Amino acid sequence: MTPSEFQQALNALAPGSKRAIEGVLVAWLSDAALAQVSRNVVGETALAVADFLSLLTAFATKLANGNPVQDSWVSACRNHKLKGPQIPKSQCPAMLGRVRSLEEHAKSVAKASSGGLTLQEAKGHLLKHSGSLNPIGFEAFLRAAALGNYIVWATFDSDAPHADPFDRLPSTRTGICTALGLGGGILNETLILLVWNHADSGSPPLHRPTVTDAGDCPFYRPCADANALWGLREPLQPNPDGLRPKPEVVMPEIPSRGLRLPFRVV
């Protein structure tokens, strides 16, 4: 049986580095959240061996320098994002969507305004114009705002790639988070649902997510199929409605110029 990409990369490390990483991954198994991260690393199928080796080498170097373990992992991942296979242009969905906390998107709007709006003003405008097709006086600020920080996670409707990806999802905050596998602090946040046209956004490259994009997020799950074009995000448990996993992709940070109105705050 051919060793996995992770195992091949691990075996290529110097003995001391290999032992250090193996020790961390075993130790993480005793932590409720980090146990999943450990399993994600070992189970990742979308990173090439060379990229995995570079990631593990960076992680081992940071550990050897005495940096905190979890910080070392997150830092190593940060320098290896968007390494998953790029989705062919012919296979890219026309419409993409994502969920952010209202607070985080208000920060993006305020930052893009270059002093034109405070955080509280940006938040107020987002609340005021939720559901509006014509956010008078605010649209320029809205479209200048980044859709995410550093990278953008997005979903789409694989059965109807030209449709709003939220059309066939639950409408409640809890239902949306369950469907998209969004756990942790965002469960208690007011949410904003953003949908954009991929071509109108400049057709940035879409990638299959990997553990490097997820970092220490325990809600990511590697797709078992090494040949899958995109990832799949498992619904949160319990999943009383039997919701299916949703497609997920990652892409570089971009402004909201392709945003479709109305956006929705829930």
Buried (B, 14 or more C-beta within 10 A) or exposed (E): EEEBBBEBBBEBBEEEBBEBBEEBBEEBEEEEBBBBBBBBBBBBBBBBBEBBBBBBBBBBBBBEEEBEBBEBBBBBBBEBBBBBBBBEEEEBBEBBBBBBBBBBBBBBBBBBBEEEBEEEBBBBBBEEBBEEEEBEEBBEBBBBBBBBEEBBBBBBBBEBBEBBBBEEBBEEBEBBBBBBBBBEEBEEBBBBBBBBBBEEBEEBEBBBBBBBBBBBBBBBBBBEEBEBBBBBBBBBEEEEEEBEBBBBBBBBEBBBBBBBBBBBBB
